[in-house]
Amino acid sequence: MIKILFVDDETRILEGLQRMLRPQRDKWDMAFAPGGVAALAMLEKTAFDVIVSDMRMPGIDGVALLDEVKKKYPSTLRIILSGYTQLEASYKVVPVAHQFLLKPCDAQTVRNAIERATCLREVLKDKRLEGIVGSLQELPSIPRTYAELRQALSDPDSSIDRVTHIIEKDVAISAKVLQMVNSAFFGAMRNICEIKTAVTCLGINILQNLVLSVEVLRAFHPLRPNADFSIDAFSLHCQAAAKIAGQCVKSGNPSGPAVVAAFLHDVGKLVLTERAPEQFETALARAKSEKRPFFEVEEEIMGVSHAEVGAYLLSLWGVPYTIVEAVAYHHHPERLPRESLDLTTVTYVANLLAHEYFKDSSAGEALVHREIDEPLLAKIGEDGQLPAWRKAAEASVAAAAGA
C-alpha cells in the first residue's frame, strides 16, 4: 500500500482532502500534517512514498519543506499542490518538486498525478537506484550546448527556431524543458511532446529566467572519468535515433512524440554515469568482454537497465506516459501487446538502426547489440517497411554525424 503524506497549514483544506480521497483508503495509507514543522516530525517517525505539500505556509513553506525532504528522504516522491501560481514561485519549485498541481484540484487529478508518479516504481526493484533517481535535481548537459543556449537566450533577436534547434541537440535539456512545459504552473491543457511547441509555450524570456536560474544546463561532470563512455558519441546516437524515428512513422501520423521518445530513450545512461559510475563501468566492461548487449548485463548487475531508470525519471517529471512507456520498453517491446506500429516499437527500431549505421570509435571497441526482431514487426504488418527504414537510417545517421 502506498504511504502518502499531505501537508497544508489550513485545517479545512486537510479535512477537504480527507473527504475527497476517502475512496482511496483501500489503496493508500494517508496521513495529514498541519504545516511543515509537523510534516518533518512525522517523516522522522514514518517512511512515506509520496509527499503532497501546499506552497504557501507560515514558518516552513512548501519549497523549504520539499528541499529538506529531497536531502533527507531522496526516494520520496515530491508533489506541490498550490494555488500560488506567480512565475517567481515556479522558479523555486522546479528543483525540489517532481509534480505540480494547481488548486482547486479534484480527486481524479490528484489520483492521476500520484499514480503517474508511482506507476513505474515496480520496475525499479533496486531501492538504492530509486533513491538515486529521486535525489536527482538535474541531468548533465554538454558544455558547448550550455554556452550556445546562454548566448542565444541573451540575444533579444533570437528566434524560437534558433532556440529549438539548440535544445533539440541535447538530451538533458530537452527532457527538462518537457518537464517544465507539462507542469501545471505553465497552464498546459494537454500533454506537449514536441520541443518547438514547448519552447513556444514557455517563451524565450521564461526559458532564460527559469532554465538558467535552476542551473539545468550545467556541464557534464561524471563522478569519475570513464574511457568507455563518450558523451559526444552518446549525443550523436540519440540524434540519429530521433531522425530515424521520424522516418518510421507513417505519413499522416504525428512524428513529434516518436522523435522525442527516440531522442530520450537512453537518458538513463546519463543518470547512471553521474550517480552510479561503478556499476555503470562494470556493466560496460562486462558487455564488451563477453560480447553481449549492454542492457542485459545491466539487468544482471543492478536488476534494472538504463531504460527503466530513464523512464522512471521521465515519469516523475510528468513527461507524457506514451513517451515514458517507449523509453522503459525500448529494449523489450515484446513485453507489450500491440496490433499496430506504436511509439515503443518505433523507438526500439530507431535505436537499433542507429546502432547499425553509426559506428563510433571514440569509446574504444563497439558494443554488441541485438538484431531487429523481424517476426515482431511481421505480427503488426510492418516487416515490409524495414528496407525503406534502413535506407532512411543510413541517410539520417550521416546527417546526425555531420551536425
N, C-alpha and C positions, 0 to 999 in steps of 0.2 A: 504493500500500500504506500502511495506517495505521501510524504510528510511535507506539508506546506505551512509557512508562517506568513500571515497577513499583518501588516503594520500600518496604523493610522492613529493620529493623535485625537481624532474626533470619535467619541464613543458611538454616536449614531451611525457613522459610516461603517464601523466594525460590525454593529448589530445588523445593518443592512446587508453586508456581505455574508454574514452568517445565515440570514434568512434566504438570500438569493442562492447560495450554494449548498443549502441543506440537502438537495437531492444527490449531491456528490459524496455524502458521508460514507457510503459503502465502498467508494473508490479512493477517497482522500482522507488522510488523517490531518485535520486542520487545527491550527492554533491561531490565536488573535492577540496581538500585542498593542497596547495603547501608547505608542511612541517608540522612538529609537532606543532610549535607555532600557525600557522593558524588553525590547526585542533582543538586544545584546545579552541581557541577563538570561533570557530563555535559550538563546543559542549556545551559551556556555553549558547548559544542562542537557540540551537535546540536539541531536543532529537533524537538520532539515534538508530535504531535497531541493526545495524551492522557497524563495522569499519574495513576497509581493509587497512593495512599500509605497506609501504616498510620498510625494516630492517635498511639499512644504510642511514642515513640522518644527515646533519650537525646540531649542536645545540641539539635538542631533537631527539634522534634516535627512531626507531620503538619500541624497548624494553621499553625505558623510557616512551614513549607515551602510550603504552598499559598498562603499570603498573599504570599510572595515571588514565587512563580510568577505569581500574579494581577497583581502590579505589573510584573514584567519581561517576562512572556510571556502577555499577556491572551487571545490566541486559543487557548491550550492548554486543553483541557477537563480539569477537576479533579475527581477522584473519591476519596472516603475509603473505605478498606477496613479495618475495625477491629472488635474485639470489645469495645472500651471504650464502653459504652452509657449511662454516667451522664448525666443530663439536663444537668448543668452543662457537660459537654463539648460537647453538641449546640449550646448557645448560641454557642460559639466557632466551630464548624464552619460553621454556616449561611451566614455572609457570604463564606466563601472556597471552598466546595465546591459543585459543580453536582449531584453524585450522592452517595448514601450507601449503602454495602453493609456488611452485618454478617458477621463471621466466626462459625462456619465457613461458607464460601461455595463452592458448586460451580461447575464450569466453565461450565455453561449460564447461571447467574445472572450471572457476570462477562461472558460474551459478550453477553447480552441488554442489560446496562447500557451497555456500550461501544457496541454497535450503536445503541441508542436515543439515546445522546448524540451520535452522528455521522450518524444517518440523514438529517437534513435539511441536512447540510453541502453537498451537491451543488447545492441550490437557491440557496445563497449564493455566487455566483460572485465577488463583490467581497470580497477578503480584508480590506480595511480595515473593512468593515461587520462581518465575522466577528470582528475584533478588538474592535470597539465592543461587540458583544453579549457577547463573552467577558469583557470587563472590567466589565460592569455588575453591581453588587452589589445594587441595589435599584431599584424603579421609583418615579417621582414619584407622590405622592398629593395629594388635595385637602386644603388646610389645615383646613377645618371638619370633615372626616371624621376627621382625626387627633385633633383636640381632642375630638370626640364619643366616639370609641372610648376614648381615655385616660380620660375621665370615667366611661364605662360600666365599664371594666375595674377602676377604682379603687373602684367601688361593690360592697361584699360581697353586696348583694342583687340584683345584675344577673342576668338570666336568659339562657339560651342563645338564646332567641328575640330578645331585645333586641340582643345582640352580633351575631347572624347578620344581623339587619336592617341594622345599621350597615355591616358588612363587605360585604354584597351590593350596596351603593350605590357601591362604589369598585372600579374595575377592578384597580388596582395591588395593593391589599390582598388582594383575592380570589385573584389569581394567586400571591401569596407564601404565603398560607395553604394553598393546594393543594400548593405545593411542599413545605411543611413536613410536612403530614399524609401525603403519599405517600413520604416518605423513610423509609429503614429504621430510623432512630433512634426513630421513633414506633410501630414494630411493626405497620404496616398490612399485613394479609394479603391485601388486594385493592385495586384502584385505586379511590380515592374521588374522586367527581366533584361532589358536592353540598356547598355551603358549610356548611349546618347540620350535616351528618354530620361534616364536617371539624372544625368548632368543637366538636362534642360529643366527638369522639375526642381532641382536644387538651386541652380543658378550659379554663375561664376563667383559672386560675392560670398554666397554660403559656402561653396567649396573652399574658398580662400580662408575664411574665418573659422570654419568648422574642421575641415580636414587637417589643415596645418596646425590648428590650435591643439588638437589632441595627439599630434605627432605620429599620425598614422604612417606618414611617408618617411619614416626613418630608414637609415641604411641597413642593409642585411649584415648582421653580425652573429654568425653561429657561435655557440659557446666554445667550440673548438674547431680548428681547421680540418677539413675533410677533402682529401685529394680525389676521392671517388665521386664527389658530388659538385657539379658546376652549376651555379645559379644562372649563368648565361645560357647554358645548354637546356636547363630546365625551362627557362622562359621561352626559348625558341620552340621547344617541343609543344608547349601549351599553345603558342600562337599557331603552330602548324595544325594541331588538333582542332582548334577553333575554326580555321579556314576550311578544313576538310568537312567538319560538321555542317557548315553552311551549304556545302555541295551535296551532302547526303539527304537533306530534307527535300521532299518532293515539291515541285513547283506549285505555288498557291498556298503552301503552309508557312506559317511564320517561322523564320530561321533564327530570330533573336535568342530565344531560350536555348536552342541547340548550341549556338555559338558560345553563349555564356557558360553552359554546363561543361562543354568540352574544354573551354579555357580554364575553368576552375577545377577540373577533375583531379589534379594532383596537388591541390592546395595543402593537403595533409602532410606532404613531404616537408613543406616549409615549417609547419608546426613541429614536426619531429626533429628536424635538423637544429631547430632553435631550442627545443625543450627536452628532447630525449636523444642527444647526439650519440651516446654509447650504443644504445640499441639500434639506432639507425645505421651506424658504421658497421656493426656486427652483421646486420642483415645484408647490407651491400656486399661486404666481403664474402659472406657465405654464398650469396646468389651468384657472384662471379666465379668463385672457385668450384661450386657444384653445378654451374651452368643451368640454373633454374630461374624461373620468374621471380622477381624481387618480392612481389606481394605474397607469394606462397611462403617464402622464408620469413617475412614479417609476421604472418599469421602464426607460424610455429613458435617464433621467439616471443611475441608480445600478445598473441591471442587475437589481434586485430591488425589491419594493414592501414597504410596511409589513406586508403579510400574511406574507411569508416571514420577515421579521425577527422578528415577534412569535411565529410558530410555532417558529422556531429557539430563541428564548429559553425558551419553554414546554417544548420538548423537553429542553433542558439541565436544566431544573428538575424533570424527571420527571413532568410532568403527563401523564395517560393519552393514549396515542397517538391515539385517535379524536378527542379534542379538538384535539390538535396538528394533525392532518390537516385538520380542519374550518377551523381558523384559517389554515392555509397555503393552502388552495384556495378560500377563500370568495369570491374574485373569478373563479376559474376552475374551477367544478365540472365542466365538460365534459371536463377532463383525466383524470377518474377514471371507470372503468367502474362501472355501478350497475344494479340491477334493481328497486330499491325506494327509498323515501324514506329517505335516510341522513342522518347528522349534518352532513355537508358541505353537502348540498342545503338542509337546514333553515336552516343558518347563512347561506348565500347568500341565500335568500328573506327571512329575517328582516332582514338588513342592508338590502336594497333596499327592503323595505316600510317600514322605519323611516325611510329617506331620503325615501320618497314622502310620508309623512304628518307628518314632523317637519321643518318649515322654520324654521331659526333665523337671525335677522338679526344676532346679536351679533358675528359674524365677517365682516360685510360680505356681498358677493354670494355666493349659494349656489353650491356646486359642481355640475357636471353629473354625473349617474350613469346607468349603463346601465339599460335596461328589463329586467324579468324575462324570461328566455328560456322562453316558454311551451312551445315544442316540446320542450325539455329535460324539462319536467315531464310532458308528454304521453307521453314514452317510458317513464316509470315509472308511468303511470296516475294522476297527481296533478293534472293540469291542471284538473280539475273542482273542486278544493279552493280554487283561487285566490280566487274571490269571497268565500268564507267567511273565508279568511285576511285578505283586505283589510279586511273588516268588523271582524274581531277586532283587526287592527292599528290601526285608527282609534281604537278604544276604549283599547287598550293604550298608545298613544303619548300620548293625552290624560292617562292616569293617570300616566305617567312624567313628563310635563311639570309635573304638579301635585304631584309627590312632594316 
